Amino acid sequence: MRYIEKLAPGETQNLTYVITVDKDATTGGQLIGLLIDFEDPQGKKMSDSASFAMPVRVPTLAEEAASYWYVGALVLAAAVIFLARRKKAEKKK
């Protein structure tokens, strides 16, 4: 749900929505509905709706791997700590 507080006649406003799809969704076209409710300063209400198709596809291997970026960051941090300790231990010898 998004609100626009003021919109003058003839003015346009871009809205951005983030849409997530269930991992078990069926690949292919899915129907998305949009409902617009409007009320002018005099209290007159108007409503409109639109439906459009949105393609749903299976994520690529790269997209799937990117969703687990934090695992790579933890492994990298652990490797840096391990190598730093190893280098420090070698200097003590």
Secondary structure as the mmCIF struct_conf table of DSSP 4:
data_model
#
loop_
_struct_conf.conf_type_id
_struct_conf.id
_struct_conf.beg_label_comp_id
_struct_conf.beg_label_asym_id
_struct_conf.beg_label_seq_id
_struct_conf.end_label_comp_id
_struct_conf.end_label_asym_id
_struct_conf.end_label_seq_id
BEND BEND1 GLU A 5 GLU A 5
TURN_TY1_P TURN_TY1_P1 PRO A 9 GLY A 10
TURN_TY1_P TURN_TY1_P2 LYS A 23 ASP A 24
HELX_LH_PP_P HELX_LH_PP_P1 ALA A 25 THR A 26
BEND BEND2 THR A 27 THR A 27
STRN STRN1 GLY A 28 GLU A 39
TURN_TY1_P TURN_TY1_P3 PRO A 41 GLN A 42
STRN STRN2 LYS A 45 VAL A 56
HELX_LH_PP_P HELX_LH_PP_P2 VAL A 58 THR A 60
HELX_RH_AL_P HELX_RH_AL_P1 LEU A 61 ALA A 66
TURN_TY1_P TURN_TY1_P4 SER A 67 TYR A 68
HELX_RH_AL_P HELX_RH_AL_P2 TRP A 69 LYS A 92
#
